[in-house]
Amino acid sequence: MNFGKLQLNDNIKNKLSAAIDSGTLSHAILLTGGTQKERKSLAVLIAQTLFCENDSKPCGKCGSCKKIKNGVHPDIIITEGEAGKQRSIKIDDVREIRNRAYIMPNEAPFQIFIILEASSMGEEAQNALLKILEEPPSTARFILASRSRDDLRQTVLSRVTSFALSEDSGQAAGEKENAKAAKAAEDIIKALLTKDEYKIVLGTGAVEKDRKLFKAAAEKIILILRGAVISRYTDYSGDGAQWAMRLAETFSDRQLIDMQNKLKELFADADKNANENLLLTRLSMELASCADI
Ligand SMILES: [Zn+2]
Protein backbone atom coordinates (compact mmCIF):
# COMPACT_ATOMS: atom_id res chain seq x y z
CA MET A 1 0.00 0.00 0.00
CA ASN A 2 1.36 3.46 -0.96
CA PHE A 3 1.05 5.97 1.82
CA GLY A 4 2.14 8.94 -0.34
CA LYS A 5 2.60 12.12 1.61
CA LEU A 6 0.87 10.81 4.71
CA GLN A 7 3.35 10.74 7.61
CA LEU A 8 2.71 7.65 9.67
CA ASN A 9 4.75 5.43 11.95
CA ASP A 10 6.12 2.20 10.49
CA ASN A 11 4.04 0.11 12.85
CA ILE A 12 0.68 1.17 11.42
CA LYS A 13 2.01 1.16 7.84
CA ASN A 14 3.22 -2.43 8.18
CA LYS A 15 0.07 -3.61 9.93
CA LEU A 16 -2.27 -2.04 7.38
CA SER A 17 -0.25 -3.12 4.35
CA ALA A 18 -0.03 -6.69 5.61
CA ALA A 19 -3.76 -6.90 6.29
CA ILE A 20 -4.73 -5.40 2.92
CA ASP A 21 -2.17 -7.40 0.89
CA SER A 22 -3.23 -10.68 2.45
CA GLY A 23 -6.92 -9.85 2.09
CA THR A 24 -7.45 -10.22 5.82
CA LEU A 25 -8.39 -6.64 6.64
CA SER A 26 -11.33 -6.83 9.03
CA HIS A 27 -14.75 -5.74 7.68
CA ALA A 28 -14.76 -3.02 10.35
CA ILE A 29 -11.70 -1.04 11.35
CA LEU A 30 -11.12 1.91 13.63
CA LEU A 31 -8.46 4.56 13.09
CA THR A 32 -7.39 6.40 16.22
CA GLY A 33 -4.80 9.00 17.16
CA GLY A 34 -3.22 11.56 14.87
CA THR A 35 -5.13 14.66 13.84
CA GLN A 36 -8.67 14.76 12.49
CA LYS A 37 -7.25 15.58 9.05
CA GLU A 38 -4.78 12.69 9.16
CA ARG A 39 -7.49 10.21 10.16
CA LYS A 40 -9.68 11.40 7.30
CA SER A 41 -6.83 11.22 4.77
CA LEU A 42 -5.94 7.71 5.88
CA ALA A 43 -9.57 6.53 5.72
CA VAL A 44 -9.82 7.81 2.13
CA LEU A 45 -6.45 6.28 1.24
CA ILE A 46 -7.54 2.88 2.55
CA ALA A 47 -10.77 3.12 0.54
CA GLN A 48 -8.74 3.95 -2.59
CA THR A 49 -6.41 1.02 -1.91
CA LEU A 50 -9.34 -1.37 -1.58
CA PHE A 51 -10.92 -0.22 -4.86
CA CYS A 52 -7.82 0.65 -6.93
CA GLU A 53 -7.69 -1.05 -10.33
CA ASN A 54 -3.88 -1.02 -10.68
CA ASP A 55 -1.12 -3.10 -9.09
CA SER A 56 0.55 -0.36 -7.12
CA LYS A 57 -2.29 0.60 -4.83
CA PRO A 58 -3.56 3.23 -4.57
CA CYS A 59 -2.31 4.49 -7.93
CA GLY A 60 -4.18 7.79 -7.73
CA LYS A 61 -4.77 7.61 -11.50
CA CYS A 62 -7.41 4.97 -12.18
CA GLY A 63 -11.13 5.74 -12.39
CA SER A 64 -11.83 4.49 -8.86
CA CYS A 65 -8.96 6.38 -7.25
CA LYS A 66 -10.00 9.60 -8.98
CA LYS A 67 -13.68 9.26 -8.11
CA ILE A 68 -12.82 8.66 -4.47
CA LYS A 69 -10.44 11.63 -4.41
CA ASN A 70 -13.16 13.86 -5.86
CA GLY A 71 -15.74 12.50 -3.45
CA VAL A 72 -18.00 11.15 -6.19
CA HIS A 73 -17.54 7.36 -5.91
CA PRO A 74 -21.06 5.92 -5.56
CA ASP A 75 -19.94 3.11 -3.26
CA ILE A 76 -18.10 5.23 -0.73
CA ILE A 77 -20.44 6.72 1.86
CA ILE A 78 -18.88 9.24 4.23
CA THR A 79 -20.60 10.36 7.42
CA GLU A 80 -18.70 13.01 9.33
CA GLY A 81 -19.50 14.13 12.85
CA GLU A 82 -18.42 17.43 14.30
CA ALA A 83 -15.32 17.00 16.44
CA GLY A 84 -16.09 17.18 20.12
CA LYS A 85 -19.79 17.68 19.53
CA GLN A 86 -21.72 14.85 21.12
CA ARG A 87 -24.56 13.40 19.11
CA SER A 88 -23.79 15.32 15.91
CA ILE A 89 -24.07 11.91 14.21
CA LYS A 90 -27.66 11.05 15.00
CA ILE A 91 -29.38 7.71 15.34
CA ASP A 92 -31.25 8.47 12.08
CA ASP A 93 -27.91 8.90 10.30
CA VAL A 94 -26.87 5.44 11.54
CA ARG A 95 -30.22 3.94 10.50
CA GLU A 96 -29.64 5.36 7.05
CA ILE A 97 -26.22 3.72 6.96
CA ARG A 98 -27.81 0.42 8.00
CA ASN A 99 -30.48 0.60 5.33
CA ARG A 100 -27.98 1.55 2.68
CA ALA A 101 -25.65 -1.29 3.69
CA TYR A 102 -28.24 -3.83 2.52
CA ILE A 103 -28.39 -2.31 -0.96
CA MET A 104 -26.06 -3.79 -3.57
CA PRO A 105 -22.99 -1.73 -4.50
CA ASN A 106 -23.13 0.26 -7.76
CA GLU A 107 -19.82 -0.61 -9.36
CA ALA A 108 -17.35 -1.83 -6.74
CA PRO A 109 -17.45 -5.31 -5.15
CA PHE A 110 -18.65 -3.77 -1.88
CA GLN A 111 -19.62 -0.47 -0.30
CA ILE A 112 -17.36 1.31 2.17
CA PHE A 113 -18.96 3.29 4.96
CA ILE A 114 -16.56 5.82 6.43
CA ILE A 115 -17.64 7.27 9.76
CA LEU A 116 -15.41 10.16 10.76
CA GLU A 117 -15.33 11.52 14.30
CA ALA A 118 -17.27 8.42 15.29
CA SER A 119 -17.28 9.58 18.91
CA SER A 120 -19.97 12.08 17.97
CA MET A 121 -22.39 9.15 17.91
CA GLY A 122 -24.32 9.06 21.18
CA GLU A 123 -25.00 5.81 22.98
CA GLU A 124 -28.18 5.11 20.99
CA ALA A 125 -26.47 5.70 17.67
CA GLN A 126 -23.54 3.48 18.67
CA ASN A 127 -25.96 0.73 19.66
CA ALA A 128 -27.70 1.03 16.29
CA LEU A 129 -24.35 0.75 14.54
CA LEU A 130 -23.42 -2.26 16.65
CA LYS A 131 -26.24 -4.27 15.08
CA ILE A 132 -24.77 -3.95 11.64
CA LEU A 133 -21.20 -4.42 12.83
CA GLU A 134 -22.23 -7.70 14.42
CA GLU A 135 -23.88 -9.12 11.34
CA PRO A 136 -22.74 -7.08 8.37
CA PRO A 137 -23.88 -7.89 4.83
CA SER A 138 -20.95 -9.29 2.83
CA THR A 139 -21.05 -6.21 0.61
CA ALA A 140 -20.39 -3.69 3.38
CA ARG A 141 -17.14 -2.54 4.97
CA PHE A 142 -16.72 0.05 7.70
CA ILE A 143 -13.93 2.48 8.45
CA LEU A 144 -14.45 4.37 11.69
CA ALA A 145 -12.18 7.17 12.85
CA SER A 146 -11.98 8.71 16.28
CA ARG A 147 -9.53 10.65 18.46
CA SER A 148 -9.23 7.82 20.96
CA ARG A 149 -10.66 4.38 21.67
CA ASP A 150 -11.94 5.80 24.96
CA ASP A 151 -14.59 7.74 23.10
CA LEU A 152 -16.41 4.64 21.88
CA ARG A 153 -18.44 2.02 23.67
CA GLN A 154 -16.84 -1.24 24.65
CA THR A 155 -19.36 -3.17 22.59
CA VAL A 156 -18.42 -1.26 19.43
CA LEU A 157 -14.70 -1.63 20.18
CA SER A 158 -15.10 -5.38 20.47
CA ARG A 159 -16.30 -5.50 16.84
CA VAL A 160 -13.56 -3.46 15.18
CA THR A 161 -9.85 -3.87 14.55
CA SER A 162 -7.98 -0.77 15.70
CA PHE A 163 -5.09 0.94 13.98
CA ALA A 164 -3.37 3.73 15.93
CA LEU A 165 -1.91 6.64 13.93
CA SER A 166 0.00 7.68 17.02
CA GLU A 167 0.39 6.34 20.50
CA ASP A 168 -1.21 9.21 22.39
CA SER A 169 -1.19 8.87 26.15
CA GLY A 170 -4.99 8.78 26.25
CA GLN A 171 -4.92 5.76 24.00
CA ALA A 172 -2.29 3.99 26.10
CA ALA A 173 -4.31 4.66 29.25
CA GLY A 174 -7.45 3.42 27.50
CA GLU A 175 -5.74 0.21 26.50
CA LYS A 176 -4.51 -0.29 30.05
CA GLU A 177 -8.04 0.14 31.40
CA ASN A 178 -9.38 -2.19 28.76
CA ALA A 179 -6.90 -4.87 29.81
CA LYS A 180 -7.85 -4.34 33.45
CA ALA A 181 -11.55 -4.75 32.63
CA ALA A 182 -10.84 -7.90 30.60
CA LYS A 183 -8.91 -9.37 33.54
CA ALA A 184 -11.72 -8.47 35.99
CA ALA A 185 -14.31 -10.04 33.67
CA GLU A 186 -12.19 -13.16 33.41
CA ASP A 187 -11.85 -13.42 37.22
CA ILE A 188 -15.61 -13.17 37.64
CA ILE A 189 -16.29 -15.78 34.94
CA LYS A 190 -13.70 -18.16 36.42
CA ALA A 191 -15.41 -17.79 39.81
CA LEU A 192 -18.82 -18.42 38.25
CA LEU A 193 -17.55 -21.62 36.64
CA THR A 194 -16.58 -23.00 40.06
CA LYS A 195 -20.27 -22.69 41.12
CA ASP A 196 -18.94 -21.83 44.56
CA GLU A 197 -20.70 -18.87 46.16
CA TYR A 198 -17.71 -17.88 48.26
CA LYS A 199 -15.43 -17.85 45.20
CA ILE A 200 -17.98 -15.74 43.33
CA VAL A 201 -17.90 -13.17 46.15
CA LEU A 202 -14.09 -13.13 45.94
CA GLY A 203 -14.14 -12.96 42.14
CA THR A 204 -16.38 -9.90 42.04
CA GLY A 205 -13.98 -8.17 44.45
CA ALA A 206 -11.85 -7.28 41.41
CA VAL A 207 -14.20 -4.43 40.52
CA GLU A 208 -14.58 -3.15 44.07
CA LYS A 209 -14.83 0.62 44.53
CA ASP A 210 -14.31 1.33 40.85
CA ARG A 211 -17.57 2.06 39.14
CA LYS A 212 -15.99 2.58 35.72
CA LEU A 213 -14.20 -0.75 35.94
CA PHE A 214 -17.39 -2.38 37.21
CA LYS A 215 -19.27 -1.16 34.13
CA ALA A 216 -16.50 -2.04 31.68
CA ALA A 217 -16.19 -5.54 33.13
CA ALA A 218 -19.97 -6.00 33.16
CA GLU A 219 -20.15 -5.07 29.45
CA LYS A 220 -17.47 -7.64 28.67
CA ILE A 221 -19.18 -10.36 30.67
CA ILE A 222 -22.52 -9.64 28.95
CA LEU A 223 -20.82 -10.06 25.56
CA ILE A 224 -19.21 -13.33 26.61
CA LEU A 225 -22.50 -14.65 28.04
CA ARG A 226 -24.15 -13.83 24.71
CA GLY A 227 -21.27 -15.56 22.98
CA ALA A 228 -21.87 -18.62 25.17
CA VAL A 229 -25.46 -18.93 23.92
CA ILE A 230 -24.40 -18.27 20.31
CA SER A 231 -21.58 -20.84 20.54
CA ARG A 232 -24.16 -23.61 20.87
CA TYR A 233 -25.51 -22.91 17.41
CA THR A 234 -22.58 -21.56 15.47
CA ASP A 235 -18.86 -20.88 15.78
CA TYR A 236 -18.25 -18.03 18.14
CA SER A 237 -14.88 -16.35 17.76
CA GLY A 238 -15.48 -13.03 19.53
CA ASP A 239 -13.67 -11.75 22.61
CA GLY A 240 -13.33 -14.36 25.36
CA ALA A 241 -14.41 -17.22 23.07
CA GLN A 242 -12.70 -19.82 25.29
CA TRP A 243 -14.71 -18.61 28.30
CA ALA A 244 -17.92 -18.54 26.28
CA MET A 245 -17.41 -22.19 25.47
CA ARG A 246 -16.77 -23.13 29.10
CA LEU A 247 -19.87 -21.21 30.20
CA ALA A 248 -21.97 -22.98 27.60
CA GLU A 249 -20.76 -26.34 28.93
CA THR A 250 -21.55 -25.41 32.52
CA PHE A 251 -24.84 -23.50 32.32
CA SER A 252 -28.15 -23.78 30.50
CA ASP A 253 -29.34 -21.12 28.03
CA ARG A 254 -31.89 -19.92 30.58
CA GLN A 255 -29.18 -19.45 33.20
CA LEU A 256 -26.92 -17.64 30.73
CA ILE A 257 -29.73 -15.33 29.64
CA ASP A 258 -30.78 -14.65 33.26
CA MET A 259 -27.21 -13.67 34.04
CA GLN A 260 -27.12 -11.28 31.09
CA ASN A 261 -30.36 -9.63 32.15
CA LYS A 262 -29.24 -9.23 35.76
CA LEU A 263 -25.95 -7.73 34.64
CA LYS A 264 -27.77 -5.27 32.37
CA GLU A 265 -29.93 -4.19 35.34
CA LEU A 266 -26.89 -3.74 37.54
CA PHE A 267 -25.14 -1.87 34.74
CA ALA A 268 -28.04 0.58 34.51
CA ASP A 269 -28.14 0.94 38.32
CA ALA A 270 -24.43 1.72 38.42
CA ASP A 271 -25.27 5.02 36.72
CA LYS A 272 -27.98 5.84 39.19
CA ASN A 273 -25.51 6.51 41.95
CA ALA A 274 -26.19 3.26 43.76
CA ASN A 275 -23.90 2.48 46.67
CA GLU A 276 -20.79 0.72 45.35
CA ASN A 277 -20.60 -1.94 48.05
CA LEU A 278 -24.25 -2.69 47.54
CA LEU A 279 -23.70 -3.07 43.78
CA LEU A 280 -20.96 -5.59 44.39
CA THR A 281 -23.01 -7.58 46.89
CA ARG A 282 -25.88 -7.63 44.43
CA LEU A 283 -23.55 -8.69 41.62
CA SER A 284 -22.32 -11.78 43.45
CA MET A 285 -25.76 -12.65 44.86
CA GLU A 286 -27.60 -12.25 41.58
CA LEU A 287 -25.01 -14.22 39.62
CA ALA A 288 -25.08 -17.04 42.19
CA SER A 289 -28.86 -17.06 42.09
CA CYS A 290 -28.98 -17.22 38.28
CA ALA A 291 -26.49 -20.08 38.44
CA ASP A 292 -28.85 -21.86 40.87
CA ILE A 293 -26.21 -21.96 43.57
ZN1 LIG B 1 -6.04 3.39 -8.55
Residues whose N, C-alpha, C, O or C-beta is under 5 A from the ligand:
A	BS01	ZN	C52 E53 N54 P58 C59 G60 K61 C62 C65
